[in-house]
């Protein structure tokens, strides 16, 4: 089974996530708001498009690492899924 083609925007997000030099994180706030972001050169934080990241997660193209939980939010490291993976290791609904 082949994976559906990615939009140009989703492909750029996936390329960024696959670059192991750039840490990408998902932050789930206590109110349920989900935000994806990364740290750029120079220590600047950059937001990533949530809709594209969520689509990549549901499609099994990215996976979430172990949660780091505090009172206000839960943070996950985001990584590209291994080739041949068809489903995400963690459900998008439990994140």
Residue frames as qw, qx, qy, qz and C-alpha x, y, z in Angstrom:
[[0.000, 0.890, 0.456, 0.000, 0.00, 0.00, 0.00],
 [0.436, 0.314, -0.011, 0.844, 1.40, 3.39, -0.94],
 [0.169, -0.562, -0.428, 0.687, 1.11, 6.49, 1.14],
 [0.308, 0.870, 0.373, 0.094, -0.83, 9.43, -0.29],
 [0.491, 0.419, -0.021, 0.764, 1.23, 12.29, -1.71],
 [0.330, -0.591, -0.379, 0.632, 1.98, 15.13, 0.65],
 [0.207, 0.959, 0.174, 0.087, 1.16, 18.75, -0.05],
 [0.512, 0.570, -0.260, 0.588, 4.19, 21.00, -0.52],
 [0.317, -0.703, 0.284, -0.571, 3.59, 22.49, 2.94],
 [0.908, -0.353, 0.155, -0.163, 3.33, 19.06, 4.61],
 [0.887, 0.275, -0.130, 0.347, 6.45, 17.86, 2.78],
 [0.230, 0.678, -0.320, 0.621, 8.40, 20.88, 4.08],
 [0.602, -0.598, 0.283, -0.448, 7.21, 20.22, 7.64],
 [0.992, -0.107, 0.062, 0.024, 8.19, 16.54, 7.36],
 [0.677, 0.507, -0.241, 0.476, 11.60, 17.50, 5.95],
 [0.115, -0.710, 0.358, -0.596, 12.14, 19.76, 8.96],
 [0.817, -0.426, 0.236, -0.308, 11.09, 17.01, 11.39],
 [0.972, 0.151, -0.056, 0.170, 13.43, 14.53, 9.68],
 [0.385, 0.668, -0.370, 0.519, 16.40, 16.87, 10.22],
 [0.753, -0.418, -0.451, 0.233, 17.76, 15.46, 13.47],
 [0.406, 0.098, -0.237, 0.877, 19.70, 18.68, 14.14],
 [0.271, -0.302, -0.029, -0.914, 16.42, 20.55, 14.70],
 [0.012, -0.208, -0.905, 0.370, 14.43, 19.36, 17.73],
 [0.385, -0.292, -0.384, -0.787, 10.66, 19.47, 17.11],
 [0.010, 0.124, 0.828, -0.546, 8.14, 19.29, 19.94],
 [0.348, -0.539, -0.562, -0.522, 4.38, 19.06, 20.44],
 [0.001, -0.022, 0.590, -0.807, 3.06, 20.97, 23.43],
 [0.359, -0.528, -0.685, -0.349, -0.44, 20.06, 24.65],
 [0.090, -0.330, 0.347, -0.873, -1.67, 22.74, 27.03],
 [0.130, 0.158, 0.839, -0.504, -4.01, 22.02, 29.96],
 [0.494, 0.426, 0.230, -0.722, -6.92, 23.53, 28.00],
 [0.783, 0.312, 0.537, 0.024, -6.32, 21.06, 25.14],
 [0.400, 0.876, -0.177, -0.204, -4.62, 23.48, 22.75],
 [0.878, -0.047, 0.307, 0.365, -1.95, 21.72, 20.69],
 [0.223, 0.933, -0.233, -0.162, 1.10, 23.55, 19.30],
 [0.907, 0.102, 0.117, 0.391, 4.01, 22.18, 17.30],
 [0.063, 0.976, -0.207, -0.017, 7.30, 24.04, 17.26],
 [0.884, 0.114, -0.093, 0.443, 11.03, 23.81, 16.81],
 [0.379, -0.810, 0.119, 0.431, 14.17, 25.66, 17.85],
 [0.655, 0.724, -0.002, 0.215, 15.95, 27.41, 15.00],
 [0.663, 0.151, -0.186, 0.709, 19.57, 28.48, 14.82],
 [0.055, 0.432, -0.155, 0.887, 20.26, 31.30, 17.23],
 [0.069, -0.184, -0.801, 0.566, 17.87, 29.91, 19.85],
 [0.412, 0.067, -0.035, -0.908, 14.68, 31.24, 18.27],
 [0.408, 0.234, 0.854, -0.223, 11.46, 29.28, 18.61],
 [0.300, 0.141, -0.488, -0.807, 9.41, 28.78, 15.44],
 [0.655, 0.175, 0.536, -0.503, 5.83, 27.53, 15.34],
 [0.043, -0.046, 0.877, 0.477, 4.89, 24.85, 12.83],
 [0.531, -0.085, -0.268, -0.800, 1.45, 24.58, 11.18],
 [0.474, -0.122, 0.741, -0.459, -0.69, 22.52, 13.55],
 [0.816, 0.333, 0.144, -0.450, -3.06, 21.27, 10.85],
 [0.639, 0.549, -0.532, -0.079, -0.20, 19.87, 8.74],
 [0.013, 0.417, -0.842, 0.341, 1.50, 18.29, 11.75],
 [0.633, 0.009, 0.570, -0.524, -1.74, 16.68, 12.94],
 [0.830, 0.429, -0.117, -0.336, -2.33, 15.27, 9.45],
 [0.436, 0.536, -0.716, 0.102, 1.21, 13.80, 9.44],
 [0.276, -0.272, 0.793, -0.471, 0.57, 12.26, 12.88],
 [0.771, 0.185, 0.356, -0.494, -2.75, 10.70, 11.85],
 [0.769, 0.530, -0.296, -0.198, -1.16, 9.39, 8.62],
 [0.934, -0.276, 0.128, 0.187, 1.60, 7.71, 10.63],
 [0.604, 0.658, -0.140, 0.427, 4.36, 9.85, 9.10],
 [0.074, 0.573, -0.507, 0.640, 5.47, 11.19, 12.51],
 [0.690, -0.396, -0.599, 0.090, 5.46, 9.70, 16.00],
 [0.297, -0.829, 0.163, -0.446, 5.51, 11.18, 19.48],
 [0.431, 0.273, -0.738, 0.441, 8.11, 10.39, 22.11],
 [0.428, -0.435, -0.715, 0.342, 7.51, 9.91, 25.82],
 [0.138, -0.869, -0.264, -0.396, 5.55, 12.71, 27.50],
 [0.355, 0.022, -0.441, 0.824, 7.13, 15.28, 29.80],
 [0.291, -0.717, -0.567, -0.283, 4.29, 16.40, 32.05],
 [0.167, -0.016, -0.442, 0.881, 3.94, 19.46, 34.25],
 [0.168, 0.485, 0.647, -0.565, 0.87, 21.25, 35.68],
 [0.320, 0.633, 0.026, -0.704, 0.21, 23.47, 32.68],
 [0.639, 0.571, -0.345, -0.382, 1.23, 21.32, 29.74],
 [0.858, -0.124, 0.477, 0.148, 2.55, 18.04, 28.37],
 [0.262, 0.772, -0.447, -0.368, 5.43, 18.09, 25.90],
 [0.916, 0.099, 0.378, 0.090, 6.36, 15.36, 23.41],
 [0.170, -0.505, 0.598, 0.599, 9.39, 15.08, 21.15],
 [0.768, 0.530, 0.156, -0.324, 8.26, 14.66, 17.54],
 [0.295, -0.424, 0.745, 0.421, 10.19, 12.38, 15.20],
 [0.584, 0.321, -0.485, -0.566, 9.67, 11.01, 11.71],
 [0.906, -0.088, 0.330, -0.251, 8.20, 7.50, 11.70],
 [0.416, -0.328, 0.776, 0.341, 10.41, 4.66, 10.54],
 [0.412, 0.289, -0.555, -0.663, 9.97, 3.78, 6.88],
 [0.393, -0.093, -0.892, -0.203, 7.28, 1.21, 6.35],
 [0.020, 0.277, 0.723, -0.633, 5.34, 2.32, 9.43],
 [0.095, -0.463, -0.642, -0.603, 1.66, 2.73, 8.62],
 [0.436, -0.791, -0.370, -0.218, 0.33, 3.93, 11.97],
 [0.006, -0.729, 0.399, -0.556, 1.69, 6.27, 14.61],
 [0.444, 0.039, -0.809, 0.384, 3.14, 4.66, 17.72],
 [0.002, -0.322, -0.618, 0.717, 0.93, 6.83, 19.90],
 [0.134, 0.683, 0.687, 0.211, -2.62, 7.82, 19.21],
 [0.111, 0.378, 0.072, 0.916, -3.28, 11.47, 18.40],
 [0.501, -0.636, -0.350, -0.470, -6.31, 11.28, 20.68],
 [0.764, -0.523, -0.301, 0.228, -4.33, 10.41, 23.80],
 [0.542, 0.195, -0.127, 0.808, -1.68, 13.07, 23.36]]
